[in-house]
Amino acid sequence: MGAKHTPGPWEAFATPVGVGVISRRRADVAHCGGFDTDRPREEEEANARLIASAPDLLEALIELRDAHHGLRSSAKIKHAAYLKARAAIARATGEAA
């Protein structure tokens, strides 16, 4: 079963009127804000970061699920999955890993 979403990585980018998310193929993924919203710019940027991190978060969750179910049960694999999850969370929140 293959992914049905635009392949990652995705990146957030600023525009004069809002914030967007784009894939590595330069395809638009999402737009956050613009002229028709009264959300603060900070909230629009946080939304864009969260959306841009979605492929990383999904990949980390899949690895954690597989490690938890013993499909790949070595301590090294579990630790690598944990580190990937931490990095994805940091990317989504804009904080250091």
N, CA, C and O atoms as CSV, one atom per row, in Angstrom:
chain,resi,resn,atom,element,x,y,z
A,1,MET,N,N,0.847,-1.174,0.000
A,1,MET,CA,C,0.000,0.000,0.000
A,1,MET,C,C,0.890,1.233,0.000
A,1,MET,O,O,1.596,1.481,0.978
A,2,GLY,N,N,0.871,2.001,-1.064
A,2,GLY,CA,C,1.710,3.186,-1.168
A,2,GLY,C,C,1.023,4.421,-0.618
A,2,GLY,O,O,-0.192,4.452,-0.422
A,3,ALA,N,N,1.828,5.425,-0.377
A,3,ALA,CA,C,1.310,6.693,0.127
A,3,ALA,C,C,0.442,7.357,-0.939
A,3,ALA,O,O,0.733,7.274,-2.132
A,4,LYS,N,N,-0.611,8.006,-0.500
A,4,LYS,CA,C,-1.511,8.693,-1.422
A,4,LYS,C,C,-1.373,10.206,-1.315
A,4,LYS,O,O,-2.143,10.950,-1.924
A,5,HIS,N,N,-0.393,10.659,-0.542
A,5,HIS,CA,C,-0.169,12.095,-0.392
A,5,HIS,C,C,1.055,12.519,-1.210
A,5,HIS,O,O,1.817,11.678,-1.688
A,6,THR,N,N,1.228,13.814,-1.360
A,6,THR,CA,C,2.399,14.355,-2.051
A,6,THR,C,C,3.641,13.942,-1.272
A,6,THR,O,O,3.714,14.179,-0.066
A,7,PRO,N,N,4.623,13.329,-1.937
A,7,PRO,CA,C,5.819,12.884,-1.213
A,7,PRO,C,C,6.555,14.044,-0.544
A,7,PRO,O,O,6.588,15.157,-1.070
A,8,GLY,N,N,7.139,13.775,0.614
A,8,GLY,CA,C,7.949,14.764,1.325
A,8,GLY,C,C,9.351,14.767,0.764
A,8,GLY,O,O,9.642,14.006,-0.159
A,9,PRO,N,N,10.213,15.583,1.280
A,9,PRO,CA,C,9.947,16.509,2.373
A,9,PRO,C,C,9.160,17.722,1.905
A,9,PRO,O,O,9.175,18.085,0.729
A,10,TRP,N,N,8.469,18.341,2.866
A,10,TRP,CA,C,7.740,19.570,2.624
A,10,TRP,C,C,8.427,20.683,3.379
A,10,TRP,O,O,9.012,20.451,4.437
A,11,GLU,N,N,8.364,21.889,2.848
A,11,GLU,CA,C,8.985,23.050,3.485
A,11,GLU,C,C,7.985,24.186,3.584
A,11,GLU,O,O,7.210,24.424,2.658
A,12,ALA,N,N,8.005,24.882,4.703
A,12,ALA,CA,C,7.194,26.083,4.877
A,12,ALA,C,C,7.951,27.262,4.278
A,12,ALA,O,O,9.180,27.305,4.329
A,13,PHE,N,N,7.220,28.214,3.712
A,13,PHE,CA,C,7.847,29.407,3.161
A,13,PHE,C,C,6.931,30.605,3.369
A,13,PHE,O,O,5.707,30.472,3.380
A,14,ALA,N,N,7.531,31.761,3.533
A,14,ALA,CA,C,6.776,32.990,3.760
A,14,ALA,C,C,6.444,33.650,2.427
A,14,ALA,O,O,7.207,33.575,1.464
A,15,THR,N,N,5.289,34.293,2.401
A,15,THR,CA,C,4.897,35.110,1.260
A,15,THR,C,C,4.507,36.482,1.814
A,15,THR,O,O,4.351,36.627,3.027
A,16,PRO,N,N,4.351,37.460,0.977
A,16,PRO,CA,C,3.954,38.780,1.492
A,16,PRO,C,C,2.589,38.777,2.196
A,16,PRO,O,O,2.321,39.647,3.026
A,17,VAL,N,N,1.730,37.811,1.872
A,17,VAL,CA,C,0.381,37.811,2.442
A,17,VAL,C,C,0.076,36.602,3.317
A,17,VAL,O,O,-1.053,36.472,3.790
A,18,GLY,N,N,1.019,35.729,3.546
A,18,GLY,CA,C,0.756,34.544,4.357
A,18,GLY,C,C,1.945,33.623,4.373
A,18,GLY,O,O,3.086,34.042,4.176
A,19,VAL,N,N,1.661,32.363,4.611
A,19,VAL,CA,C,2.694,31.337,4.675
A,19,VAL,C,C,2.189,30.152,3.871
A,19,VAL,O,O,0.996,29.851,3.891
A,20,GLY,N,N,3.085,29.478,3.165
A,20,GLY,CA,C,2.697,28.325,2.381
A,20,GLY,C,C,3.559,27.131,2.707
A,20,GLY,O,O,4.549,27.234,3.431
A,21,VAL,N,N,3.167,25.997,2.163
A,21,VAL,CA,C,3.931,24.761,2.288
A,21,VAL,C,C,4.089,24.206,0.883
A,21,VAL,O,O,3.134,24.147,0.108
A,22,ILE,N,N,5.308,23.803,0.571
A,22,ILE,CA,C,5.618,23.331,-0.771
A,22,ILE,C,C,6.400,22.023,-0.672
A,22,ILE,O,O,7.144,21.811,0.286
A,23,SER,N,N,6.232,21.151,-1.661
A,23,SER,CA,C,6.977,19.888,-1.684
A,23,SER,C,C,8.297,20.095,-2.405
A,23,SER,O,O,8.537,21.136,-3.017
A,24,ARG,N,N,9.146,19.080,-2.320
A,24,ARG,CA,C,10.447,19.197,-2.985
A,24,ARG,C,C,10.291,19.283,-4.492
A,24,ARG,O,O,11.194,19.754,-5.184
A,25,ARG,N,N,9.160,18.835,-5.004
A,25,ARG,CA,C,8.890,18.950,-6.445
A,25,ARG,C,C,8.329,20.324,-6.794
A,25,ARG,O,O,7.901,20.562,-7.923
A,26,ARG,N,N,8.337,21.229,-5.810
A,26,ARG,CA,C,7.847,22.599,-5.956
A,26,ARG,C,C,6.332,22.635,-6.148
A,26,ARG,O,O,5.797,23.612,-6.673
A,27,ALA,N,N,5.651,21.593,-5.734
A,27,ALA,CA,C,4.189,21.567,-5.813
A,27,ALA,C,C,3.617,22.160,-4.530
A,27,ALA,O,O,4.067,21.829,-3.433
A,28,ASP,N,N,2.626,23.036,-4.670
A,28,ASP,CA,C,1.963,23.584,-3.492
A,28,ASP,C,C,1.272,22.466,-2.729
A,28,ASP,O,O,0.620,21.605,-3.320
A,29,VAL,N,N,1.421,22.489,-1.413
A,29,VAL,CA,C,0.759,21.527,-0.547
A,29,VAL,C,C,-0.346,22.234,0.234
A,29,VAL,O,O,-1.449,21.704,0.366
A,30,ALA,N,N,-0.058,23.420,0.748
A,30,ALA,CA,C,-1.044,24.147,1.551
A,30,ALA,C,C,-0.696,25.623,1.603
A,30,ALA,O,O,0.447,26.022,1.380
A,31,HIS,N,N,-1.704,26.419,1.902
A,31,HIS,CA,C,-1.524,27.850,2.141
A,31,HIS,C,C,-2.139,28.156,3.497
A,31,HIS,O,O,-3.262,27.744,3.784
A,32,CYS,N,N,-1.407,28.873,4.321
A,32,CYS,CA,C,-1.866,29.236,5.664
A,32,CYS,C,C,-1.952,30.753,5.735
A,32,CYS,O,O,-0.931,31.439,5.715
A,33,GLY,N,N,-3.143,31.263,5.815
A,33,GLY,CA,C,-3.312,32.704,5.940
A,33,GLY,C,C,-3.471,33.381,4.608
A,33,GLY,O,O,-3.658,32.739,3.574
A,34,GLY,N,N,-3.394,34.666,4.654
A,34,GLY,CA,C,-3.574,35.491,3.473
A,34,GLY,C,C,-4.443,36.678,3.810
A,34,GLY,O,O,-4.604,37.026,4.980
A,35,PHE,N,N,-4.997,37.294,2.801
A,35,PHE,CA,C,-5.813,38.486,2.999
A,35,PHE,C,C,-7.126,38.192,3.712
A,35,PHE,O,O,-7.684,39.074,4.365
A,36,ASP,N,N,-7.625,36.970,3.596
A,36,ASP,CA,C,-8.958,36.653,4.111
A,36,ASP,C,C,-8.952,36.074,5.527
A,36,ASP,O,O,-9.920,35.421,5.917
A,37,THR,N,N,-7.907,36.289,6.293
A,37,THR,CA,C,-7.848,35.757,7.650
A,37,THR,C,C,-7.407,36.845,8.618
A,37,THR,O,O,-6.692,37.780,8.257
A,38,ASP,N,N,-7.852,36.696,9.843
A,38,ASP,CA,C,-7.407,37.636,10.875
A,38,ASP,C,C,-6.495,36.948,11.884
A,38,ASP,O,O,-6.241,37.481,12.964
A,39,ARG,N,N,-6.001,35.754,11.525
A,39,ARG,CA,C,-5.065,35.050,12.402
A,39,ARG,C,C,-3.739,35.797,12.457
A,39,ARG,O,O,-3.301,36.355,11.451
A,40,PRO,N,N,-3.101,35.813,13.613
A,40,PRO,CA,C,-1.767,36.426,13.708
A,40,PRO,C,C,-0.759,35.673,12.831
A,40,PRO,O,O,-0.868,34.462,12.636
A,41,ARG,N,N,0.209,36.404,12.316
A,41,ARG,CA,C,1.242,35.807,11.456
A,41,ARG,C,C,1.949,34.660,12.176
A,41,ARG,O,O,2.271,33.645,11.558
A,42,GLU,N,N,2.191,34.816,13.481
A,42,GLU,CA,C,2.850,33.774,14.261
A,42,GLU,C,C,2.058,32.456,14.217
A,42,GLU,O,O,2.646,31.379,14.126
A,43,GLU,N,N,0.742,32.549,14.282
A,43,GLU,CA,C,-0.105,31.357,14.212
A,43,GLU,C,C,-0.060,30.741,12.819
A,43,GLU,O,O,-0.014,29.518,12.685
A,44,GLU,N,N,-0.074,31.573,11.783
A,44,GLU,CA,C,0.029,31.068,10.417
A,44,GLU,C,C,1.351,30.327,10.206
A,44,GLU,O,O,1.377,29.271,9.574
A,45,GLU,N,N,2.446,30.879,10.734
A,45,GLU,CA,C,3.754,30.225,10.607
A,45,GLU,C,C,3.777,28.902,11.358
A,45,GLU,O,O,4.332,27.923,10.859
A,46,ALA,N,N,3.184,28.854,12.550
A,46,ALA,CA,C,3.129,27.605,13.318
A,46,ALA,C,C,2.300,26.559,12.577
A,46,ALA,O,O,2.665,25.384,12.556
A,47,ASN,N,N,1.193,26.973,11.972
A,47,ASN,CA,C,0.382,26.043,11.188
A,47,ASN,C,C,1.172,25.494,10.011
A,47,ASN,O,O,1.112,24.298,9.725
A,48,ALA,N,N,1.914,26.361,9.327
A,48,ALA,CA,C,2.711,25.927,8.183
A,48,ALA,C,C,3.803,24.950,8.612
A,48,ALA,O,O,4.053,23.963,7.919
A,49,ARG,N,N,4.462,25.213,9.754
A,49,ARG,CA,C,5.485,24.286,10.252
A,49,ARG,C,C,4.876,22.917,10.537
A,49,ARG,O,O,5.459,21.889,10.192
A,50,LEU,N,N,3.711,22.907,11.164
A,50,LEU,CA,C,3.057,21.641,11.498
A,50,LEU,C,C,2.681,20.871,10.232
A,50,LEU,O,O,2.905,19.663,10.145
A,51,ILE,N,N,2.116,21.564,9.267
A,51,ILE,CA,C,1.755,20.905,8.011
A,51,ILE,C,C,3.003,20.395,7.297
A,51,ILE,O,O,3.011,19.271,6.795
A,52,ALA,N,N,4.061,21.212,7.244
A,52,ALA,CA,C,5.294,20.822,6.553
A,52,ALA,C,C,5.951,19.610,7.196
A,52,ALA,O,O,6.652,18.857,6.519
A,53,SER,N,N,5.736,19.411,8.489
A,53,SER,CA,C,6.355,18.279,9.179
A,53,SER,C,C,5.538,16.996,9.060
A,53,SER,O,O,5.986,15.949,9.525
A,54,ALA,N,N,4.356,17.044,8.453
A,54,ALA,CA,C,3.475,15.875,8.386
A,54,ALA,C,C,4.147,14.616,7.811
A,54,ALA,O,O,3.991,13.546,8.398
A,55,PRO,N,N,4.884,14.692,6.692
A,55,PRO,CA,C,5.521,13.472,6.193
A,55,PRO,C,C,6.534,12.888,7.196
A,55,PRO,O,O,6.632,11.670,7.340
A,56,ASP,N,N,7.284,13.762,7.889
A,56,ASP,CA,C,8.252,13.292,8.885
A,56,ASP,C,C,7.539,12.656,10.070
A,56,ASP,O,O,7.967,11.615,10.570
A,57,LEU,N,N,6.452,13.279,10.520
A,57,LEU,CA,C,5.693,12.739,11.650
A,57,LEU,C,C,5.099,11.377,11.298
A,57,LEU,O,O,5.140,10.452,12.109
A,58,LEU,N,N,4.547,11.251,10.087
A,58,LEU,CA,C,3.978,9.973,9.662
A,58,LEU,C,C,5.050,8.889,9.615
A,58,LEU,O,O,4.835,7.781,10.108
A,59,GLU,N,N,6.185,9.198,9.034
A,59,GLU,CA,C,7.273,8.217,8.940
A,59,GLU,C,C,7.743,7.789,10.329
A,59,GLU,O,O,7.974,6.604,10.569
A,60,ALA,N,N,7.885,8.755,11.247
A,60,ALA,CA,C,8.325,8.444,12.608
A,60,ALA,C,C,7.293,7.571,13.325
A,60,ALA,O,O,7.658,6.625,14.023
A,61,LEU,N,N,6.029,7.882,13.159
A,61,LEU,CA,C,4.985,7.081,13.804
A,61,LEU,C,C,4.958,5.649,13.265
A,61,LEU,O,O,4.777,4.701,14.029
A,62,ILE,N,N,5.136,5.493,11.974
A,62,ILE,CA,C,5.176,4.149,11.390
A,62,ILE,C,C,6.347,3.359,11.962
A,62,ILE,O,O,6.198,2.188,12.311
A,63,GLU,N,N,7.515,3.999,12.060
A,63,GLU,CA,C,8.680,3.308,12.616
A,63,GLU,C,C,8.469,2.952,14.081
A,63,GLU,O,O,8.835,1.859,14.511
A,64,LEU,N,N,7.881,3.869,14.855
A,64,LEU,CA,C,7.609,3.568,16.263
A,64,LEU,C,C,6.600,2.430,16.402
A,64,LEU,O,O,6.761,1.552,17.250
A,65,ARG,N,N,5.567,2.450,15.572
A,65,ARG,CA,C,4.577,1.362,15.596
A,65,ARG,C,C,5.242,0.020,15.303
A,65,ARG,O,O,5.012,-0.961,16.010
A,66,ASP,N,N,6.065,-0.018,14.259
A,66,ASP,CA,C,6.725,-1.264,13.891
A,66,ASP,C,C,7.686,-1.734,14.975
A,66,ASP,O,O,7.764,-2.928,15.262
A,67,ALA,N,N,8.420,-0.797,15.580
A,67,ALA,CA,C,9.353,-1.161,16.655
A,67,ALA,C,C,8.575,-1.675,17.861
A,67,ALA,O,O,8.995,-2.640,18.500
A,68,HIS,N,N,7.462,-1.052,18.176
A,68,HIS,CA,C,6.648,-1.457,19.326
A,68,HIS,C,C,6.085,-2.863,19.138
A,68,HIS,O,O,6.019,-3.638,20.092
A,69,HIS,N,N,5.689,-3.185,17.945
A,69,HIS,CA,C,5.110,-4.506,17.680
A,69,HIS,C,C,6.171,-5.575,17.449
A,69,HIS,O,O,5.845,-6.705,17.088
A,70,GLY,N,N,7.421,-5.229,17.652
A,70,GLY,CA,C,8.486,-6.210,17.551
A,70,GLY,C,C,8.876,-6.570,16.136
A,70,GLY,O,O,9.648,-7.506,15.926
A,71,LEU,N,N,8.360,-5.846,15.166
A,71,LEU,CA,C,8.717,-6.151,13.787
A,71,LEU,C,C,10.187,-5.842,13.536
A,71,LEU,O,O,10.839,-6.477,12.707
A,72,ARG,N,N,10.686,-4.868,14.258
A,72,ARG,CA,C,12.113,-4.520,14.226
A,72,ARG,C,C,12.459,-4.196,15.668
A,72,ARG,O,O,12.372,-3.041,16.086
A,73,SER,N,N,12.843,-5.190,16.415
A,73,SER,CA,C,12.850,-5.032,17.862
A,73,SER,C,C,14.211,-4.766,18.513
A,73,SER,O,O,14.286,-4.722,19.741
A,74,SER,N,N,15.264,-4.591,17.759
A,74,SER,CA,C,16.546,-4.348,18.413
A,74,SER,C,C,16.529,-2.984,19.100
A,74,SER,O,O,15.819,-2.073,18.676
A,75,ALA,N,N,17.310,-2.859,20.152
A,75,ALA,CA,C,17.381,-1.598,20.891
A,75,ALA,C,C,17.875,-0.465,19.987
A,75,ALA,O,O,17.419,0.672,20.109
A,76,LYS,N,N,18.793,-0.773,19.095
A,76,LYS,CA,C,19.323,0.239,18.187
A,76,LYS,C,C,18.224,0.773,17.260
A,76,LYS,O,O,18.141,1.979,17.026
A,77,ILE,N,N,17.390,-0.114,16.741
A,77,ILE,CA,C,16.288,0.284,15.861
A,77,ILE,C,C,15.267,1.111,16.645
A,77,ILE,O,O,14.776,2.121,16.142
A,78,LYS,N,N,14.948,0.696,17.853
A,78,LYS,CA,C,13.985,1.435,18.676
A,78,LYS,C,C,14.514,2.831,19.007
A,78,LYS,O,O,13.766,3.808,18.977
A,79,HIS,N,N,15.801,2.916,19.321
A,79,HIS,CA,C,16.389,4.211,19.640
A,79,HIS,C,C,16.382,5.118,18.408
A,79,HIS,O,O,16.104,6.312,18.523
A,80,ALA,N,N,16.680,4.572,17.248
A,80,ALA,CA,C,16.662,5.353,16.013
A,80,ALA,C,C,15.250,5.875,15.725
A,80,ALA,O,O,15.085,7.015,15.291
A,81,ALA,N,N,14.241,5.044,15.966
A,81,ALA,CA,C,12.853,5.469,15.765
A,81,ALA,C,C,12.493,6.582,16.744
A,81,ALA,O,O,11.813,7.540,16.376
A,82,TYR,N,N,12.944,6.459,17.977
A,82,TYR,CA,C,12.701,7.490,18.989
A,82,TYR,C,C,13.347,8.819,18.567
A,82,TYR,O,O,12.717,9.871,18.667
A,83,LEU,N,N,14.590,8.774,18.101
A,83,LEU,CA,C,15.281,9.992,17.667
A,83,LEU,C,C,14.577,10.635,16.472
A,83,LEU,O,O,14.482,11.860,16.388
A,84,LYS,N,N,14.087,9.809,15.553
A,84,LYS,CA,C,13.360,10.345,14.401
A,84,LYS,C,C,12.076,11.029,14.863
A,84,LYS,O,O,11.711,12.083,14.340
A,85,ALA,N,N,11.394,10.437,15.835
A,85,ALA,CA,C,10.173,11.043,16.373
A,85,ALA,C,C,10.490,12.378,17.046
A,85,ALA,O,O,9.763,13.352,16.854
A,86,ARG,N,N,11.566,12.432,17.832
A,86,ARG,CA,C,11.963,13.692,18.480
A,86,ARG,C,C,12.250,14.775,17.454
A,86,ARG,O,O,11.838,15.923,17.620
A,87,ALA,N,N,12.963,14.404,16.384
A,87,ALA,CA,C,13.301,15.375,15.339
A,87,ALA,C,C,12.040,15.869,14.630
A,87,ALA,O,O,11.926,17.056,14.324
A,88,ALA,N,N,11.100,14.970,14.369
A,88,ALA,CA,C,9.859,15.368,13.701
A,88,ALA,C,C,9.036,16.295,14.592
A,88,ALA,O,O,8.451,17.264,14.109
A,89,ILE,N,N,8.991,16.002,15.876
A,89,ILE,CA,C,8.275,16.865,16.821
A,89,ILE,C,C,8.931,18.244,16.865
A,89,ILE,O,O,8.233,19.258,16.852
A,90,ALA,N,N,10.252,18.293,16.917
A,90,ALA,CA,C,10.978,19.563,16.940
A,90,ALA,C,C,10.692,20.364,15.674
A,90,ALA,O,O,10.513,21.581,15.738
A,91,ARG,N,N,10.647,19.701,14.542
A,91,ARG,CA,C,10.367,20.392,13.295
A,91,ARG,C,C,8.944,20.954,13.298
A,91,ARG,O,O,8.710,22.070,12.832
A,92,ALA,N,N,8.008,20.183,13.819
A,92,ALA,CA,C,6.619,20.629,13.873
A,92,ALA,C,C,6.422,21.815,14.820
A,92,ALA,O,O,5.596,22.691,14.563
A,93,THR,N,N,7.174,21.836,15.900
A,93,THR,CA,C,6.995,22.873,16.896
A,93,THR,C,C,7.947,24.044,16.729
A,93,THR,O,O,7.768,25.082,17.367
A,94,GLY,N,N,8.968,23.892,15.870
A,94,GLY,CA,C,9.947,24.951,15.666
A,94,GLY,C,C,10.973,25.034,16.781
A,94,GLY,O,O,11.645,26.055,16.930
A,95,GLU,N,N,11.102,23.978,17.563
A,95,GLU,CA,C,12.045,23.947,18.684
A,95,GLU,C,C,13.228,23.063,18.346
A,95,GLU,O,O,13.190,22.313,17.371
A,96,ALA,N,N,14.271,23.148,19.143
A,96,ALA,CA,C,15.453,22.311,18.966
A,96,ALA,C,C,15.140,20.879,19.373
A,96,ALA,O,O,14.379,20.644,20.312
A,97,ALA,N,N,15.728,19.928,18.667
A,97,ALA,CA,C,15.496,18.508,18.975
A,97,ALA,C,C,16.193,18.101,20.244
A,97,ALA,O,O,16.106,16.943,20.652
